[in-house]
């Protein structure tokens, strides 16, 4: 959001929002209804369109929904208390939209696309195939990106490919002397430790299964 950075931020973008507040609130009402109906992908796309077409309005709402004291304080200092209170009311009224706004803001600021925030899964057993079946869905906020079902080896193939993509990405950084920020590096270390724990458990399970006679 280079065009709304600088000394006029956040005053300039908030003024742009205040000029169109009634229409924006109508849009937020509609988005909130879609969220309640579970139409999360549609909400995400509408927010992307808003960020493309009216960056000032998008970021005003996005920052307001973070309920940041600093943001509200800056608005009071650059505009007035009334303007800040209107944004506080925005945050209270449309709190259910905080997550989708934050995800799209992250996409814009950090070149992401549908960042995965969680993974849901269920495990069943298929007697004909003689294998557990894992149904899993990567989630981006409340939006289910896709659903897949497969055997443990098929699911592990996906995990292996993603681990390979991770090491390829780090190779690019190392080969080009690019830095990796401290927070990302720390999180990577935590994820590696979690992965090693699960792999150790997997190794023990496979050893036990090898010792278990197969029923004919």
Order of alpha helices (4+ residues) and beta strands (2+ residues): alpha-alpha-alpha-alpha-alpha-alpha-alpha-beta-beta-beta-beta-alpha-alpha
